[in-house]
Structures are given as C-alpha cells and as structure tokens.
Amino acid sequence: MALKVLYAAKIIDLAQLQQTLLLIKCFKAHQVDTDVILSGNSLSKPTSKLVIEEIEALKAGSCLVKHKPIRFTKTFRQKMADIFTNRAHFKLANYDLVITDNESIVAWSAKLSGIPVMALGHHEAVNHYQLPFEGANLSRIWQQWLIPADYRLGFHWIPFAQNILPPIVPRYHTTCIKNKVVVYLPSEKIEAIESLFTSFPNTEFYCYHPAAEMKSVGNIHYRSDDHEQLLNDMKSCKGVITHAQFEVINAALNMGKSLLIKPLEQELVQVIDASLLIKLGWAKQMHYLNPNAVEDFLETDAKKTVDFSADPCVLVEWIKAEQWHDVTELHDSAWKTLKVG
C-alpha cells in the first residue's frame, strides 16, 4: 500500500516556504500521497502567494493544500478545540505519517491520534542535546513538549549528530559587484542604519527594512521587506550584513558572500547560530552598529562558497522507505555532497 503523508509547516518566511515547495515536488515525483497544511503570518505576502500557487498546482497529482488562515489559534481553549477537530479528520484520512515543521497543533493532533510524527527543521537542530550551548536546556525542554515527535531531523551547517542534515537551499547563479553590500537588519531603526552607512560613501548599501520605502539617500538604497528581491540583490553583491537569520545566512553562504552578522541577543537561536558561524570562520560579528566592524568587513575578501544544494529527494526517498528509526544512510548520503570551496 502506498505511503500517505501529511506535511504541515508553520511558515516564517519565503525561504521556508520554498523549502516546503522543493520537498512537496519530491513527494510528488516519488508518488507519495501527500496532503499539506500551511500556517503563518507571512502567507499573505504577494511573493508567498506565488509559491503557494505552485504548491496548489501539484494537487493535480497527489498533493493537496489546506491553507489555514493567519493565526488560526488564539487561546488555549481554541488550541485544544483545533487539536480534537484535527484528530477526528486525521483518523478519517488514514495517514501513515505526519511531518511537522514547527507546527505544534498538527503534531499534538497526530500524536493523540496514534499516528507517527516526524519533526524536522532548523529548530530541531538548535535544540538538539548534542549541540552544546549554555542556557539552551530550557529551550530544548520546551521544544520537546511543544512538538511531540517519534522521529526528529534537524537542519544545520555541520553534522554534529546522526539526525542532523544540511539545509535545503536552492542553487543560485551569482556575480559580484565589489562595492555592493546588502543590508537586512529589520530590528534596527532606519535612522541608526543610515547614520552608520553614510560613513562609507564608496560602498553602495542596499538596505531592506519593513519600514522602508523604495528610495535612495546618497549611497544607501532602501527597499521594502521583500525576500525575493532581497535574494536577487544578494546574487550580485559582495557581502551581506544581517541578523543571524538562518535562511538568509544559508543563501549568503551558498552564494559565496561575505557575512557580517549582528545577532539579536534576545533570540537564543540567533545567538547559538552566530556562535557556530564564528567558530567555523564563516562570518564576522558585531554586537552593536559598530563602524569599525563594518570597515573591517568591507576590507574582507568574499568567502568561499558553502554548497548546501543537496538533492532534497534523498530525504523523501528515505521517508518513503519507512525505515525511520535508522538515519545512518540518510545522514551519510546527505553530507557527502557538501562542498566548501
């Protein structure tokens, strides 16, 4: 009997949605009967809608999108109601496996229905007990409770455990304009950003910010918070200045761009990722908007490309084989294609 899967993802940004699209395409190619549930505030953005349309188009085969509205749960009582509503549906749907990318309501619904749950995503790697980082224990305990799962797969930059896989990142065709730098610091004030970068008139800064309007002020070119356009500008820049956002960093590494990161100190995931990037020598770091750090960064040559463009269908083939307790072959196959150079 063919495997029937439910794939549920709580979408944070366009990169995660594109990852979902790549995986759903692989499920279709391998004839895995797959339903999809998407949730998250970013789904209403125009660029997200285009990717959702691609996912919906796959339902002509064996994929179906059940597009949840924005913030479909608000209170504990409503969450419990959602769990039991889903539970009844899941039993009728007769799923063999539920895959969740940080979708807690779906995970609990499946768990209470007796359906095997597989949790995957970057958060699974960051909260892994074999990734040592002081202060992360409470976060790990919370993640284990929030997303109950029988099997866990994490995405990260190094294979520190058997169930850790490289990120799923598309291939990019890139160039390098040596005086072009992309800036994505959405948590900083625009005035502070402008004050910092006007000090470097020989560099053109393309600054993406949720409060920005499309305009240029001297050597600073403001753009609205559009992830697709952000990636397009990254393809031709020399370097990227950003918070320690996993998806943005993945793209920059895959493109071979220099990185200057300013992690948000209140975001434990960003602090952990920034610490690892520095240890790997893949980025420079600043703890505040520091002109000396920017000057040092601008004098840095472009980094070597870290090629994470592994075939996501390897993961789908492993899922289809239903030997979910054994990740050794999947782990080895995924990491042997990683290239740094």
N, C-alpha and C positions, 0 to 999 in steps of 0.2 A: 504493500500500500504506500502511496506517495506521502511524503512528509508534508504536514500542514503547519505553517508557522504564522504567528502574529508578531509583527515588528512594530514596537512603539517607541517613539522618541520625543523627548521634551526639547524642542529646538531653541537654542540660544542665539545662534547667528547663522548667516548664509553658509558658512563653511561646513557647519554640522549638517545642514540640510542637504548640501551637495554630497557629503559623505553618505547620507541616507540614500540619495538617488543612486550613487555608484553601487551600493550594496543591493538595492532592490533590482537594479538591472542584472546583477549577477544571479540573484534568486530566480529571476525570470529566465535567464539564459540556461540555468540548470534545472528548469522545470520544477521549482519548488513552489507549491501553492502558498502564496503569501498575502496576508492582509496587513494593512498599515494604519497606525493611528499616529497622528502628529498633533502636538500641542505646543503652546508657547507664544509669547507676545510678538516675536519677530515674524510670525507667519503672515501678518497683514501687510508687510512691506512689498512694494511692487516687484523687486527682484526675487523675493521669496516666492511670490505667486507664480512667477515664470517657472521656477524649479518644481513647484507643486504640480503645475500643469504637466510637466514631463513625467512625474511620478504617476499622476492620474491617467496619463495616456497608456501606461503599462497595464492598466486593468483590462485591456483587450485580451491579454493573456491570462495570467493567474494572479495578478496583483490588484488590490482594491484599496483605495484611500478613504479612510474615515476621518475627515478633517474636523477636529474638535475646535470649538470656539475659544477665543482668548480667555485665559484664566477661568477654566471651566469648573474649578473648585474654589470655595472661599472659606468655609468654616469646617470644623471637624465633623459636624453632623452631615454636611453636604458631601464631604470626602467619603464618609462611611456609606452614604447612600450610593455614591458613584461606584464604590468597591463592590457592593452587593448587586447593583444593576449589571455591572460588567461581568460579575461572577456567573450570573444566570445566562448571559449571552455567550460567554466562553464555553460553558458546558454544552450548549447547543451547537456551537461552531466546531467542537471536537478538535481543538488544537493539540498538536503533539509537542509543541514548544512555543514559549513566549519569550521573545528577545526584547529587552528594555534598555534604552539609552537614557538613563536618569529619569524614567517615567515611573514614579512611585505608586500611583494609583493603579496602573495596569499591573505592576509587579505584585502588589498585595492581592489584587483580584485573582490573578493566576495562581498565586501561592495557596490561597484559600480554596481554590477550585481543584487543587491537586495536580495542576499542570506544571511540568518542569519549567523553571525560569532561568534564563541566561542573561546576566547583566554585562553590558560592555560599554566602553567609553573611557575617556581620559580620567574621569573622576575615580574609576576603579583602580587605575594605576597609582594616582596620587595618594589614595587611601590604602594602598597595599602595605601590609605589615613589614615587607622586606625592603621598603623604601624608607630608610631611617631619616627621621626629621623630628627635632624636639618640638613638642606641642601639638603633634598631629594625632595623638592617640584618641582624644575625644572626637575629633572629626571622623576618624576611622570607625569608631563605635557607632556614631550617628549614621554614617553611610550604610553600615551593615544592617541597621534596623530600618532605615528609610527605604532601602531597596533590597528586600529579601530575595535571595537567589540561590539556586542549586549549583550554578556554574558562573564563574566570573572571568572576564577577559578585559585587560586594560590596554590602552594605547599610550606609549611613551617613547622617548628617544633612545633609550638603552634597554637591553634585555636583562633587567635585574632579577626577573623571576620567570618561571616557565610559562605562566599565563599572561605575559606581557608581550604585546605585538607592536610593530612600528605603526605610526599614524597612517591613516588612509588619506593620501594627498594627491590631487591630480597633477599631471605633468604640465609644466609651463614653458613657453618659448620666450626667452628673455633677451634683453640688450642691457647696456649700461651707459647711462649719461652721467658722467663723472661728477657734475656739480648739482645733481638732482637727488634730493632726500625726501622720503615720505615720512610724515609725522602722523601718528594716530595715538593721541593722548586724550580720550574723551572725558576723563575725570578731572582734567586741569582746566583752569579758566582761560578763555581765549586771550584775555589781556596779558596774562602771565606768559603764554606761549609766544605772543607777538613781541613782548619785551625781550624774551630770550633770543629769538632767532633774527631779529633785526641787527644784532651784533655781528652777524656773519653774512655781509652783503654779497659775497662771491658765490654763495650757495643758494639754489632755488629750493625752497621748502614747500612741499605740497601737504597742507595740513587738513586732515579730515576730523570733523568735530560735529556732534549732534546739534550744537547751537550756531553753527557757521552757515553763512550764505555764500554762494559762489561769487568770489571776487578776489582781486589781487591787491595787496598792500606792499609795494616795493618788491622784495624778493620772496614774499610769503603769499602763497596761492591757496585760498581757503576753498574747501569742498565740504558738502554736506556728508552725513554719515551713510555712505553708500558702499557696501562691502565689495560689490562687483567692480565699481570704478576704482576703489582702493587697490584691488588686486591688479587692475590694468596699469595703474601708475607704478605699483611696485615692480612690475615686469621690466620697466625701463630705468629704474633708479639705481643709485649706487648703494644706498643704505636705508635702513628703516629705524625710526625712533618710536617706541611704543611701550605701553604697559606690557606685562608678561602674560598676554593673552595667547593661549596655546595654539589656536587655529591660525592667528596672524603670524606667530613665530614659525609654525610649520611651513607656511607658504614662503616666508622670507628665507628660511634655511634651504628649502627645496629650490629656490631661485638663485641661491648663492649670494645673498645680500648681506652686508654688514649689519649688525644689530646693536643698538643701544637701548637697553630696557630700563624702565622705571616701574618696578612692581608696586602695586597698591598694597601698602603694609597691612591693611585690614583684611586683605584677601589671602588666606593661608595657602590656597592653591597657587596663586601667583608667586608668593614668597618661596614656596618649595621649588617651583619650576625655575625661577630666577637663580636660585642657589645651584641647581643642577646645570643650568646653562653656563654659569661662570666656571664651575668645576670642569666642564667639558671644553672650555675655551671657545665656545661658540658665540659669545656675546660679551659686550661691556655693560656696566651697570651704573646707574646714578640713583641716589636716594631722594634727591630733590632736583628742581630745574636748575642744573649746575652748568654754567657756561664753560667752565674748564673741562668738564666731562664731554660736552658737545664738541669743543675744539679738538680734544684728543681723538674723539670718534671720527671727525671729519678728515683727520690725517691718516686714518686706518685704511689699509687696502681691503678690497672686497674679500669676503670669506669664501672658503671652498664650499661647493655645493654639497648638501647632505640629501641624498636622493632617497626619499621615502616612497617613491612611486611604485610600490609593490602591487601586484595584481590582487584586488580585493576578493576576486573569485576564489582564491585559495582558502579564505575564511569560509566562504559559502560551501565549497566542496567538503570541508571538514564538518560543517554543521550537517550537511546532507548525509554524511556517512554515519551520523548518530553515535559516534564514539566520544561523547563529550567529556568523559572523565579523563581522557588521555590527550594532553595538549602538546606532547613532545614533538611529534611530527609536524604539527601546525607551526609551532614555535620555530623549529629549525628551518622549515621551508620559508617562512615569512622573513626571517632575519638574514638569510643567505644572500638576498638580493640587495641589501642595504649597501650603498656606496657613499664614501666620503672622499671627495677629491674634485 
